[in-house]
Amino acid sequence: MKKLFGTDGIRAVAGQSPLDAPTVYAIGIALGKTLSAKSPTPKVLLGMDTRESSAWIAATLTAGLDAGGASVESAGTITTPAIAFLTHTHGFATGVVISASHNPWQDNGIKLFGPDGYKLPDALELAIEDEIFRQLAANTTAPKQTIPPAVNEADRAEYVRFLLAAVPGLSLDNRRIVIDCANGAASAVAPELFAGLGGEAIITHASPDGRNINEACGALHPDIVAGAVRHHKASMGITFDGDADRALFADENGNVVNGDAVLLLAARDLQSRGLLTNNTVVATTMSNMGLEAALKCSNIHMLRAAVGDKYVLEQMIATGAALGGEQSGHIIFTGRSTTGDGLLTALLLLDIVHRSGKTLGQLVADLKVFPQVIVNVKVREKKPLDTIPTVVAAIAAAEAELADSGRVVIRYSGTEALARVMIEAESESLMRLHADTIASAIRTELGI
């Protein structure tokens, strides 16, 4: 079982294990040695988000990679999917992103992509972990001063060209849209990307200061862009998370449009053009029952994967599905991207709206969602929930009462010290009652 890697790389509070300087240096050496065992002097592409800790982590990791036998090129501040694209396009041995995505600024992380642009398989992450622990056991010392590699500005420009080429002829039809960059990596790309599309793009939260990433903005707070749509009388809002691998939206009325709705629109559009392989979409256990019902009305089958775009993609590859994603806004289009890409998703959704001649609100009007609540419980440890009698009893009571009229999904976050309690039900009162009961039982046993 992996000890460092979660569902989306290694993530922790910056400066604390496993993101303290000695461990980051050991990670670099371990990755460099693992890559060097396959080919001499492997090339690594590095990118990062806007957190104040990203620069020193990048520099320390670069020193470790160099000591491990790898050479490093930096794309500077750039989105996670851009690194995946550039890694594959230019034949880098690995792409590395310094980011904690939607987490607060105090956190950071290290995400890894293989030469094919896909996130590393669990077996390879486990092998790298083993080498990291060997380096730590050897008391490898990180250099006191580390210098990040020079930034190749051409990388970002190439990524923008790739995105625009994905939607030739895209037009905003003279509409006004609001774009929330979450004070994150999208701030370095979105202004250039959305310029010149035949409309007005109002760019917000694009002034990162190292500590304001995701703070009261971005995909964690979609109500902010929804309010901005109403304020500016815009036709749509788009909001990204810290590393822009996901996007959420707001329609012309200021209503939030989440990843489930995007999956529905994209699935119908692909189906109408004969591009939805096997009429199948891959979602996750968190996607609403309403999405499943709406897709069924269009004769589209929905499969559920474990939470995490990595696992969505695995099931997409296994089943040949052309589309998959998460309610949180990670959307994957096979053939176009190897990971969730918020900027690509935004352009493709704008294109669907453009070709339809309708508004976003009109396109999602028939999606009827079940009431859903998610309660996050901070935990001191991730003890198996099925070994805690009070939690097991609370879950069983909820499942028995809701039966076929709801769903209960309890899981630990793969990126934070949280237990997530999700309940969906036709009865909102029963939904909230059981969510609170289960969350209380977890809090009593494991809460901080």
Sine and cosine of phi, psi and omega as CSV:
sin_phi,cos_phi,sin_psi,cos_psi,sin_omega,cos_omega
0.00,0.00,0.69,-0.72,-0.02,-1.00
-0.94,0.34,0.60,-0.80,-0.02,-1.00
-0.94,-0.34,-0.41,0.91,-0.04,-1.00
-0.96,-0.29,-0.70,0.71,-0.05,-1.00
-0.99,0.15,0.75,-0.66,0.11,-0.99
-0.98,-0.20,-0.47,-0.88,-0.01,-1.00
-0.96,0.28,-0.25,0.97,-0.01,-1.00
-0.59,-0.81,0.86,0.51,0.04,-1.00
1.00,0.07,-0.32,-0.95,0.04,-1.00
-0.99,-0.13,0.77,-0.63,-0.07,-1.00
-0.61,-0.79,0.67,-0.75,-0.01,-1.00
-0.19,-0.98,-0.01,-1.00,0.13,-0.99
-0.94,0.34,0.78,-0.62,-0.02,-1.00
-0.88,0.47,0.75,-0.66,-0.02,-1.00
1.00,-0.09,-0.22,0.97,0.05,-1.00
-0.93,-0.36,0.50,-0.87,0.01,-1.00
-0.82,0.57,0.72,-0.70,0.12,0.99
-1.00,-0.08,0.37,0.93,0.07,-1.00
-0.92,-0.39,0.53,0.85,0.20,-0.98
-1.00,0.09,0.30,-0.95,-0.10,-0.99
-0.84,0.54,-0.72,0.69,0.00,-1.00
-0.87,0.49,-0.64,0.77,-0.03,-1.00
-0.95,0.30,-0.64,0.77,0.04,-1.00
-0.87,0.50,-0.67,0.74,0.04,-1.00
-0.89,0.46,-0.67,0.74,0.03,-1.00
-0.90,0.43,-0.60,0.80,0.05,-1.00
-0.88,0.48,-0.70,0.72,0.02,-1.00
-0.88,0.48,-0.72,0.69,0.02,-1.00
-0.88,0.48,-0.71,0.70,-0.04,-1.00
-0.88,0.48,-0.69,0.72,0.02,-1.00
-0.91,0.41,-0.69,0.72,0.02,-1.00
-0.87,0.49,-0.71,0.71,0.01,-1.00
-0.90,0.43,-0.66,0.75,0.00,-1.00
-0.88,0.47,-0.68,0.74,0.00,-1.00
-0.95,0.32,-0.65,0.76,-0.03,-1.00
-0.91,0.42,-0.43,0.90,0.03,-1.00
-0.93,0.37,-0.34,0.94,-0.03,-1.00
-0.99,-0.16,-0.52,0.86,0.01,-1.00
-0.38,-0.93,0.53,-0.84,-0.02,-1.00
-0.95,0.32,0.64,-0.77,0.04,-1.00
0.70,0.71,0.89,0.45,0.03,-1.00
-0.92,0.40,0.53,-0.85,0.02,-1.00
-0.99,-0.15,0.71,-0.70,-0.01,-1.00
-0.87,-0.50,0.71,-0.70,0.07,-1.00
-0.98,-0.20,0.75,-0.66,-0.10,-1.00
-0.86,-0.50,0.71,-0.70,0.12,-0.99
-0.66,-0.75,0.24,-0.97,-0.03,-1.00
-0.45,-0.89,0.30,-0.95,0.09,-1.00
-1.00,-0.04,-0.32,-0.95,-0.21,-0.98
-0.99,-0.17,0.17,0.98,0.00,-1.00
-0.91,0.40,0.53,-0.85,-0.04,-1.00
-0.91,0.41,-0.38,0.93,0.01,-1.00
-1.00,0.10,-0.21,0.98,-0.10,-1.00
-0.88,0.48,-0.61,0.79,-0.08,-1.00
-0.91,0.41,-0.73,0.69,-0.04,-1.00
-0.95,0.31,-0.54,0.84,0.06,-1.00
-0.91,0.41,-0.68,0.73,0.01,-1.00
-0.88,0.47,-0.67,0.74,-0.01,-1.00
-0.92,0.40,-0.69,0.73,0.00,-1.00
-0.92,0.39,-0.66,0.75,0.03,-1.00
-0.91,0.42,-0.64,0.77,0.03,-1.00
-0.88,0.48,-0.67,0.74,0.05,-1.00
-0.88,0.48,-0.65,0.76,0.04,-1.00
-0.92,0.40,-0.67,0.74,0.03,-1.00
-0.88,0.48,-0.67,0.74,0.03,-1.00
-0.88,0.47,-0.69,0.72,0.02,-1.00
-0.91,0.42,-0.46,0.89,0.01,-1.00
-1.00,0.06,-0.02,1.00,0.09,-1.00
0.98,-0.19,0.22,0.98,-0.01,-1.00
-0.94,-0.33,0.44,-0.90,0.11,-0.99
-0.96,-0.27,0.50,-0.87,-0.15,-0.99
-0.82,-0.58,0.70,-0.71,0.18,-0.98
-0.89,-0.45,0.68,-0.74,-0.01,-1.00
-0.95,-0.30,0.72,-0.69,0.13,-0.99
-0.99,-0.11,0.02,1.00,0.02,-1.00
0.94,0.33,-0.54,-0.84,0.03,-1.00
-0.97,0.25,0.89,-0.46,-0.10,-0.99
-0.33,-0.95,0.30,-0.95,-0.06,-1.00
-0.98,0.22,0.38,-0.92,0.06,-1.00
-0.85,0.53,-0.77,0.64,-0.01,-1.00
-0.90,0.44,-0.42,0.91,0.08,-1.00
-0.90,0.44,-0.66,0.75,0.04,-1.00
-0.90,0.43,-0.66,0.75,0.04,-1.00
-0.87,0.50,-0.71,0.70,0.00,-1.00
-0.90,0.44,-0.75,0.66,-0.06,-1.00
-0.93,0.37,-0.59,0.81,0.05,-1.00
-0.86,0.51,-0.74,0.68,-0.01,-1.00
-0.94,0.35,-0.69,0.72,-0.08,-1.00
-0.90,0.44,-0.62,0.79,-0.11,-0.99
-0.96,-0.29,0.16,0.99,0.13,-0.99
0.94,0.35,0.52,0.85,0.11,-0.99
-0.94,0.35,0.51,-0.86,0.02,-1.00
-0.93,0.38,-0.56,0.83,0.00,-1.00
-0.42,-0.91,0.54,-0.84,0.17,-0.99
-0.94,-0.34,0.69,-0.72,-0.03,-1.00
-0.83,-0.56,0.74,-0.67,0.07,-1.00
-0.87,-0.50,0.80,-0.60,0.10,-1.00
-1.00,-0.06,0.98,-0.22,-0.05,-1.00
-0.23,-0.97,0.50,-0.86,0.16,-0.99
-0.91,-0.42,0.39,0.92,0.16,-0.99
0.82,0.57,-0.93,-0.37,-0.09,-1.00
-1.00,-0.01,-0.07,1.00,-0.04,-1.00
-0.93,0.38,0.29,-0.96,0.04,-1.00
-0.91,0.42,0.23,-0.97,-0.15,-0.99
-0.88,0.47,-0.46,0.89,-0.03,-1.00
-0.92,0.40,-0.42,0.91,-0.01,-1.00
-1.00,0.06,0.31,-0.95,0.19,-0.98
-0.43,-0.90,-0.01,-1.00,-0.06,-1.00
-0.29,-0.96,0.14,-0.99,0.04,-1.00
-0.76,-0.65,0.91,-0.42,0.03,-1.00
-0.95,-0.31,0.59,-0.81,-0.05,-1.00
-0.83,-0.56,0.67,-0.74,0.08,-1.00
-0.84,-0.54,0.61,-0.80,0.04,-1.00
-0.99,0.15,0.07,-1.00,-0.02,-1.00
-0.89,0.46,-0.29,0.96,0.05,-1.00
-1.00,0.05,-0.03,1.00,0.00,-1.00
1.00,0.05,0.00,1.00,0.01,-1.00
-0.99,-0.11,0.45,-0.89,0.10,-1.00
-0.89,0.46,0.51,-0.86,-0.09,-1.00
-0.91,0.42,0.60,-0.80,0.07,-1.00
-0.92,0.39,0.40,-0.92,-0.05,-1.00
-0.84,0.55,-0.62,0.79,-0.05,-1.00
-0.89,0.45,-0.64,0.77,0.00,-1.00
-0.95,0.31,-0.63,0.78,0.07,-1.00
-0.87,0.50,-0.63,0.77,0.01,-1.00
-0.91,0.42,-0.63,0.78,0.02,-1.00
-0.91,0.41,-0.64,0.77,0.04,-1.00
-0.91,0.40,-0.64,0.77,0.07,-1.00
-0.83,0.55,-0.71,0.71,-0.02,-1.00
-0.85,0.53,-0.66,0.75,0.00,-1.00
-0.94,0.34,-0.57,0.82,0.06,-1.00
-0.86,0.50,-0.72,0.69,-0.01,-1.00
-0.92,0.40,-0.53,0.85,0.07,-1.00
-0.92,0.40,-0.66,0.75,0.02,-1.00
-0.90,0.43,-0.67,0.74,0.00,-1.00
-0.91,0.41,-0.62,0.78,0.01,-1.00
-0.91,0.40,-0.46,0.89,0.01,-1.00
-0.99,0.10,0.04,1.00,0.01,-1.00
0.83,0.56,0.67,0.74,0.06,-1.00
-0.87,0.49,0.77,-0.64,-0.08,-1.00
-0.99,-0.17,0.78,-0.62,0.05,-1.00
-0.96,0.27,0.61,-0.79,0.04,-1.00
-0.89,0.45,0.51,-0.86,-0.05,-1.00
-0.93,0.36,-0.56,0.83,0.01,-1.00
-0.86,-0.50,0.78,-0.63,0.02,-1.00
-0.80,-0.60,0.56,-0.83,-0.04,-1.00
-0.82,-0.57,0.82,-0.57,0.02,-1.00
-0.94,0.33,0.44,-0.90,0.02,-1.00
-0.93,0.36,0.37,-0.93,0.04,-1.00
-0.90,0.44,0.53,-0.85,-0.06,-1.00
-1.00,0.04,0.73,-0.68,0.10,-1.00
-1.00,-0.03,0.98,-0.18,-0.07,-1.00
-0.91,0.42,-0.37,0.93,-0.04,-1.00
-0.92,0.39,-0.40,0.92,-0.03,-1.00
-0.87,0.49,-0.71,0.70,-0.04,-1.00
-0.91,0.41,-0.67,0.74,0.00,-1.00
-0.89,0.45,-0.63,0.78,0.02,-1.00
-0.91,0.42,-0.62,0.78,0.02,-1.00
-0.91,0.43,-0.66,0.75,0.04,-1.00
-0.88,0.48,-0.66,0.75,0.03,-1.00
-0.89,0.45,-0.64,0.77,0.05,-1.00
-0.87,0.49,-0.71,0.71,-0.02,-1.00
-0.89,0.46,-0.72,0.70,-0.02,-1.00
-0.91,0.42,-0.56,0.83,0.02,-1.00
-0.93,0.37,-0.37,0.93,-0.01,-1.00
-0.95,0.32,-0.35,0.94,-0.04,-1.00
-0.71,-0.71,0.91,0.41,-0.03,-1.00
-0.86,0.50,0.70,-0.71,0.02,-1.00
0.99,0.17,0.15,0.99,0.00,-1.00
-0.87,0.49,0.68,-0.73,0.04,-1.00
-0.68,-0.74,0.61,-0.79,0.10,-0.99
-0.99,0.13,-0.01,1.00,0.03,-1.00
0.80,0.60,0.65,0.76,0.02,-1.00
0.88,0.47,0.32,0.95,0.03,-1.00
-0.99,0.12,0.31,-0.95,0.08,-1.00
-0.97,-0.23,0.79,-0.61,0.06,-1.00
-0.80,-0.59,0.46,-0.89,0.04,-1.00
-0.94,-0.34,0.74,-0.68,-0.04,-1.00
-0.83,-0.56,0.88,-0.48,0.00,-1.00
-0.98,-0.21,0.92,-0.39,-0.09,-1.00
-1.00,0.00,0.04,1.00,0.06,-1.00
0.87,0.49,0.31,0.95,-0.09,-1.00
0.79,0.61,0.54,0.84,-0.05,-1.00
-0.88,-0.48,-0.46,-0.89,-0.11,-0.99
-0.90,0.44,-0.48,0.88,0.02,-1.00
-0.88,0.47,-0.39,0.92,0.01,-1.00
-0.86,0.51,-0.47,0.89,-0.04,-1.00
-1.00,0.05,-0.16,0.99,-0.12,-0.99
-0.83,-0.56,-0.69,0.73,-0.16,-0.99
-0.85,0.53,-0.70,0.71,-0.02,-1.00
-0.83,0.56,-0.69,0.72,0.02,-1.00
-0.94,0.34,-0.64,0.77,-0.07,-1.00
-0.89,0.46,-0.69,0.72,-0.13,-0.99
-1.00,-0.03,-0.03,1.00,0.06,-1.00
-0.96,0.28,0.63,-0.77,0.11,-0.99
0.98,0.21,0.36,0.93,0.03,-1.00
-0.99,-0.13,0.25,0.97,0.10,-1.00
0.99,0.13,0.49,0.87,0.04,-1.00
-0.36,-0.93,-0.22,-0.98,0.01,-1.00
-0.93,-0.37,0.86,-0.50,0.03,-1.00
-0.95,-0.30,0.91,-0.42,0.04,-1.00
-1.00,-0.06,0.94,-0.33,-0.06,-1.00
-1.00,-0.03,0.82,-0.58,0.02,-1.00
-0.83,-0.56,0.33,-0.95,0.03,-1.00
0.74,0.67,0.80,0.60,0.01,-1.00
-0.83,-0.56,0.55,0.83,0.01,-1.00
-0.80,-0.61,0.94,0.34,-0.05,-1.00
-0.92,0.40,0.63,-0.77,0.06,-1.00
-0.85,-0.53,0.21,0.98,0.00,-1.00
1.00,-0.09,-0.38,0.93,-0.05,-1.00
-0.80,-0.60,-0.05,1.00,-0.06,-1.00
-0.97,-0.24,0.16,0.99,0.03,-1.00
-0.88,0.48,0.77,-0.64,0.00,-1.00
0.91,0.42,0.09,1.00,-0.10,-1.00
-0.99,0.13,0.95,-0.32,-0.01,-1.00
0.79,0.62,0.64,0.77,0.01,-1.00
-0.27,-0.96,0.07,-1.00,0.09,-1.00
0.97,0.25,-0.16,-0.99,-0.12,-0.99
-0.91,0.41,-0.32,0.95,0.09,-1.00
-0.96,0.30,-0.35,0.94,-0.05,-1.00
-0.74,-0.67,0.90,0.43,-0.08,-1.00
-0.90,0.44,-0.32,0.95,0.05,-1.00
-0.90,0.44,-0.40,0.92,0.01,-1.00
-0.92,0.38,-0.76,0.65,0.02,-1.00
-0.94,0.35,-0.52,0.85,0.06,-1.00
-0.89,0.46,-0.68,0.74,0.05,-1.00
-0.90,0.43,-0.60,0.80,0.02,-1.00
-0.92,0.40,-0.57,0.82,0.07,-1.00
-0.88,0.48,-0.71,0.70,0.02,-1.00
-0.90,0.43,-0.67,0.74,-0.04,-1.00
-0.89,0.45,-0.68,0.73,-0.06,-1.00
-1.00,-0.02,0.01,1.00,-0.06,-1.00
0.80,0.60,0.73,0.68,-0.03,-1.00
-1.00,0.04,0.21,-0.98,-0.01,-1.00
-1.00,-0.09,-0.23,0.97,0.00,-1.00
-0.23,-0.97,0.44,-0.90,0.13,-0.99
-0.81,-0.58,0.57,-0.82,0.03,-1.00
-0.77,-0.64,0.73,-0.69,-0.02,-1.00
-0.68,-0.74,0.70,-0.72,-0.08,-1.00
-0.93,-0.35,0.25,-0.97,0.17,-0.99
-1.00,-0.07,-0.08,-1.00,-0.17,-0.99
-0.85,0.53,-0.58,0.81,0.00,-1.00
-0.94,-0.35,0.14,0.99,0.13,-0.99
0.87,0.50,0.53,0.85,0.13,-0.99
-1.00,-0.03,0.01,1.00,0.12,-0.99
-0.60,-0.80,0.36,-0.93,-0.01,-1.00
-0.59,-0.80,0.61,-0.79,0.18,-0.98
-0.86,-0.51,0.20,-0.98,-0.16,-0.99
-0.68,-0.74,0.22,-0.98,0.16,-0.99
-0.73,-0.68,0.66,-0.75,0.00,-1.00
-1.00,0.10,-0.08,-1.00,-0.11,-0.99
-0.92,0.40,-0.28,0.96,0.03,-1.00
-0.99,-0.12,0.05,1.00,-0.01,-1.00
0.99,0.16,0.41,0.91,0.08,-1.00
-1.00,-0.08,0.69,-0.72,0.00,-1.00
-0.93,0.35,0.70,-0.72,0.04,-1.00
-0.87,-0.49,0.93,-0.37,-0.11,-0.99
-1.00,-0.07,-0.11,-0.99,-0.07,-1.00
-0.89,0.45,-0.51,0.86,0.05,-1.00
-0.88,0.48,-0.71,0.71,0.01,-1.00
-0.91,0.42,-0.62,0.78,0.04,-1.00
-0.89,0.45,-0.67,0.74,0.05,-1.00
-0.86,0.50,-0.66,0.75,0.00,-1.00
-0.89,0.45,-0.75,0.66,-0.02,-1.00
-0.90,0.44,-0.70,0.71,-0.02,-1.00
-0.91,0.42,-0.64,0.76,0.00,-1.00
-0.89,0.45,-0.72,0.70,0.00,-1.00
-0.90,0.44,-0.64,0.77,-0.01,-1.00
-0.92,0.40,-0.72,0.69,0.02,-1.00
-0.89,0.46,-0.65,0.76,0.01,-1.00
-0.88,0.48,-0.68,0.74,-0.03,-1.00
-0.90,0.43,-0.38,0.93,0.00,-1.00
-0.96,-0.27,0.19,0.98,0.05,-1.00
0.94,0.35,0.46,0.89,-0.07,-1.00
-0.92,-0.38,0.04,1.00,-0.01,-1.00
-1.00,-0.05,1.00,-0.05,-0.10,-1.00
-0.81,0.59,0.80,-0.60,0.04,-1.00
0.84,0.55,0.31,0.95,-0.03,-1.00
0.74,0.67,0.72,0.70,-0.09,-1.00
-0.80,-0.59,0.65,-0.76,0.09,-1.00
-0.81,-0.59,0.65,-0.76,0.06,-1.00
-0.97,-0.24,0.86,-0.51,0.09,-1.00
-0.89,-0.46,-0.34,-0.94,0.03,-1.00
-0.79,-0.61,0.03,-1.00,0.03,-1.00
-0.90,0.44,-0.27,0.96,-0.03,-1.00
-1.00,0.01,-0.21,0.98,-0.02,-1.00
-0.93,0.37,0.59,-0.81,-0.12,-0.99
-0.94,0.34,0.54,-0.84,0.06,-1.00
-0.87,0.49,-0.43,0.90,0.03,-1.00
-0.90,0.43,-0.57,0.82,0.06,-1.00
-0.90,0.44,-0.72,0.70,0.00,-1.00
-0.85,0.53,-0.67,0.74,0.00,-1.00
-0.92,0.39,-0.68,0.73,-0.02,-1.00
-0.91,0.41,-0.66,0.75,0.04,-1.00
-0.90,0.43,-0.62,0.78,0.00,-1.00
-0.88,0.48,-0.59,0.81,0.04,-1.00
-0.89,0.45,-0.41,0.91,0.05,-1.00
-0.98,-0.18,0.27,0.96,-0.01,-1.00
0.85,0.52,0.63,0.77,0.05,-1.00
-0.92,-0.39,0.76,-0.65,-0.04,-1.00
-1.00,-0.01,0.71,-0.71,0.02,-1.00
-0.93,-0.36,0.81,-0.58,0.11,-0.99
-0.98,-0.20,0.50,-0.87,0.02,-1.00
-0.91,-0.41,0.79,-0.62,0.07,-1.00
-0.95,-0.31,0.15,-0.99,0.12,-0.99
-0.90,0.44,0.39,-0.92,-0.01,-1.00
-0.92,0.40,0.68,-0.73,-0.05,-1.00
0.83,-0.56,0.83,-0.56,-0.05,-1.00
-0.88,0.47,-0.40,0.92,0.08,-1.00
-0.87,0.50,-0.67,0.74,-0.04,-1.00
-0.98,0.17,-0.49,0.87,0.14,-0.99
-0.87,0.49,-0.73,0.68,-0.03,-1.00
-0.89,0.45,-0.65,0.76,0.03,-1.00
-0.84,0.54,-0.69,0.73,0.00,-1.00
-0.95,0.30,-0.54,0.84,0.07,-1.00
-0.88,0.48,-0.71,0.71,0.00,-1.00
-0.91,0.42,-0.66,0.75,-0.03,-1.00
-0.91,0.41,-0.54,0.84,-0.07,-1.00
-0.97,-0.24,-0.13,0.99,-0.02,-1.00
0.98,0.21,0.25,0.97,-0.03,-1.00
-0.92,0.39,0.60,-0.80,-0.02,-1.00
-1.00,-0.02,-0.22,0.98,-0.09,-1.00
-0.59,-0.80,0.66,-0.75,0.08,-1.00
-0.33,-0.94,0.24,-0.97,0.02,-1.00
0.16,-0.99,-0.11,-0.99,-0.07,-1.00
-0.82,-0.57,0.44,-0.90,0.06,-1.00
-0.84,0.54,-0.50,0.87,-0.04,-1.00
-0.95,0.30,-0.15,0.99,0.08,-1.00
0.92,-0.39,-0.03,1.00,0.14,-0.99
-0.97,0.26,0.91,-0.42,0.02,-1.00
-0.83,-0.56,0.74,-0.68,-0.03,-1.00
-0.86,-0.50,0.79,-0.61,0.08,-1.00
-0.92,-0.39,0.96,-0.28,0.00,-1.00
-0.90,0.44,0.57,-0.82,-0.07,-1.00
1.00,-0.01,-0.35,0.94,0.02,-1.00
-0.92,-0.40,-0.56,0.83,-0.03,-1.00
-0.51,-0.86,0.38,-0.92,0.00,-1.00
-0.97,-0.25,0.03,1.00,0.02,-1.00
-0.40,-0.92,0.16,-0.99,0.08,-1.00
-0.87,0.49,0.71,-0.71,-0.04,-1.00
-0.68,-0.73,0.97,-0.24,-0.07,-1.00
-0.88,0.47,-0.64,0.77,-0.01,-1.00
-0.93,0.37,-0.66,0.75,0.05,-1.00
-0.90,0.43,-0.69,0.72,0.04,-1.00
-0.85,0.53,-0.68,0.73,0.00,-1.00
-0.87,0.49,-0.71,0.70,0.00,-1.00
-0.91,0.42,-0.67,0.74,0.00,-1.00
-0.91,0.41,-0.60,0.80,0.05,-1.00
-0.93,0.36,-0.66,0.75,0.07,-1.00
-0.86,0.51,-0.61,0.79,0.01,-1.00
-0.92,0.39,-0.64,0.77,0.05,-1.00
-0.87,0.48,-0.71,0.70,0.01,-1.00
-0.89,0.46,-0.69,0.73,-0.01,-1.00
-0.86,0.50,-0.73,0.68,-0.05,-1.00
-0.95,0.30,-0.45,0.89,-0.04,-1.00
-0.97,0.24,-0.47,0.88,-0.10,-1.00
0.96,0.26,0.17,0.99,0.00,-1.00
-0.91,-0.40,0.15,-0.99,0.11,-0.99
-1.00,0.05,0.28,-0.96,0.04,-1.00
-0.88,0.47,-0.66,0.75,0.01,-1.00
-0.86,0.51,-0.65,0.76,0.02,-1.00
-0.92,0.40,-0.58,0.81,-0.05,-1.00
-0.95,0.32,-0.45,0.89,-0.04,-1.00
-0.96,-0.27,0.15,0.99,-0.13,-0.99
-0.88,0.47,-0.47,0.88,-0.07,-1.00
-1.00,-0.02,0.07,1.00,0.05,-1.00
-0.99,0.12,0.95,-0.31,-0.01,-1.00
-0.97,-0.23,0.93,-0.36,-0.09,-1.00
-1.00,-0.10,0.55,-0.83,0.13,-0.99
-0.96,0.29,0.57,-0.82,0.14,-0.99
-0.82,0.58,0.70,-0.72,-0.06,-1.00
-0.64,-0.77,0.64,-0.77,0.06,-1.00
-0.73,-0.69,0.63,-0.77,0.08,-1.00
-0.83,-0.56,0.85,-0.53,0.03,-1.00
-0.93,-0.36,0.84,-0.55,0.03,-1.00
-0.99,-0.13,0.78,-0.62,0.00,-1.00
-0.89,-0.45,0.87,-0.50,0.07,-1.00
-0.94,0.34,0.75,-0.66,-0.06,-1.00
-0.82,-0.57,0.46,-0.89,0.02,-1.00
-1.00,0.04,-0.34,0.94,0.05,-1.00
-0.42,-0.91,0.36,-0.93,-0.02,-1.00
-0.96,-0.27,0.93,0.38,0.04,-1.00
-0.95,0.31,0.66,-0.76,0.02,-1.00
-0.79,0.62,0.83,-0.56,-0.09,-1.00
-0.92,0.39,-0.46,0.89,-0.02,-1.00
-0.97,0.25,0.03,1.00,0.07,-1.00
-0.97,-0.24,0.04,1.00,-0.02,-1.00
-0.95,-0.31,0.96,-0.28,-0.13,-0.99
-0.82,0.57,-0.67,0.74,-0.05,-1.00
-0.92,0.39,-0.58,0.82,0.03,-1.00
-0.95,0.31,-0.69,0.73,0.03,-1.00
-0.85,0.53,-0.68,0.73,-0.02,-1.00
-0.91,0.41,-0.65,0.76,0.00,-1.00
-0.91,0.41,-0.64,0.77,0.03,-1.00
-0.92,0.40,-0.69,0.73,0.00,-1.00
-0.88,0.47,-0.66,0.75,0.01,-1.00
-0.90,0.44,-0.65,0.76,0.01,-1.00
-0.91,0.41,-0.72,0.70,-0.02,-1.00
-0.90,0.44,-0.61,0.80,0.00,-1.00
-0.92,0.38,-0.67,0.74,-0.06,-1.00
-0.97,0.24,-0.59,0.81,-0.02,-1.00
-0.98,0.20,-0.57,0.82,0.03,-1.00
0.75,0.66,-0.83,-0.56,-0.06,-1.00
-1.00,0.09,0.02,1.00,-0.05,-1.00
-0.98,-0.20,0.27,0.96,0.02,-1.00
-0.11,-0.99,0.04,-1.00,0.00,-1.00
-0.68,-0.74,0.53,-0.85,0.06,-1.00
-0.82,-0.57,0.86,-0.51,0.03,-1.00
-0.78,-0.63,0.89,-0.45,0.01,-1.00
-0.87,-0.50,0.80,-0.59,-0.02,-1.00
-0.44,-0.90,0.33,-0.95,0.14,-0.99
-1.00,0.03,0.58,-0.81,0.13,-0.99
-0.91,0.41,0.62,-0.78,0.05,-1.00
-1.00,0.08,-0.08,1.00,-0.07,-1.00
-0.81,-0.59,-0.16,0.99,-0.03,-1.00
-0.63,-0.78,0.29,-0.96,0.03,-1.00
-0.99,0.13,0.93,0.36,-0.07,-1.00
-0.70,-0.71,0.56,-0.83,0.26,-0.96
-0.96,-0.26,0.75,-0.66,-0.03,-1.00
-0.96,-0.30,0.83,-0.56,0.02,-1.00
-0.95,-0.30,0.94,-0.35,0.02,-1.00
-0.90,-0.43,0.80,-0.60,0.06,-1.00
-0.75,-0.67,0.68,-0.74,0.02,-1.00
-0.82,-0.57,0.69,-0.73,-0.02,-1.00
-0.30,-0.95,0.43,-0.90,0.09,-1.00
-0.92,0.38,-0.55,0.83,0.02,-1.00
-1.00,-0.06,0.92,-0.40,-0.02,-1.00
-0.92,0.39,-0.57,0.82,-0.02,-1.00
-0.92,0.40,-0.68,0.73,0.04,-1.00
-0.91,0.41,-0.62,0.79,0.02,-1.00
-0.84,0.54,-0.77,0.64,-0.06,-1.00
-0.94,0.34,-0.60,0.80,0.02,-1.00
-0.87,0.49,-0.76,0.65,-0.05,-1.00
-0.95,0.30,-0.57,0.82,0.05,-1.00
-0.89,0.46,-0.69,0.72,0.00,-1.00
-0.92,0.39,-0.61,0.79,-0.01,-1.00
-0.92,0.40,-0.72,0.70,0.00,-1.00
-0.92,0.40,-0.69,0.72,0.01,-1.00
-0.88,0.48,-0.63,0.77,0.02,-1.00
-0.90,0.44,-0.65,0.76,0.01,-1.00
-0.90,0.43,-0.65,0.76,0.03,-1.00
-0.92,0.40,-0.68,0.74,-0.04,-1.00
-0.89,0.46,-0.65,0.76,-0.01,-1.00
-0.90,0.43,-0.64,0.77,-0.08,-1.00
-1.00,0.08,-0.59,0.81,-0.17,-0.98
-0.78,-0.63,-0.07,1.00,-0.12,-0.99
-0.91,0.42,0.42,-0.91,0.03,-1.00
-0.99,0.14,0.00,0.00,0.00,0.00
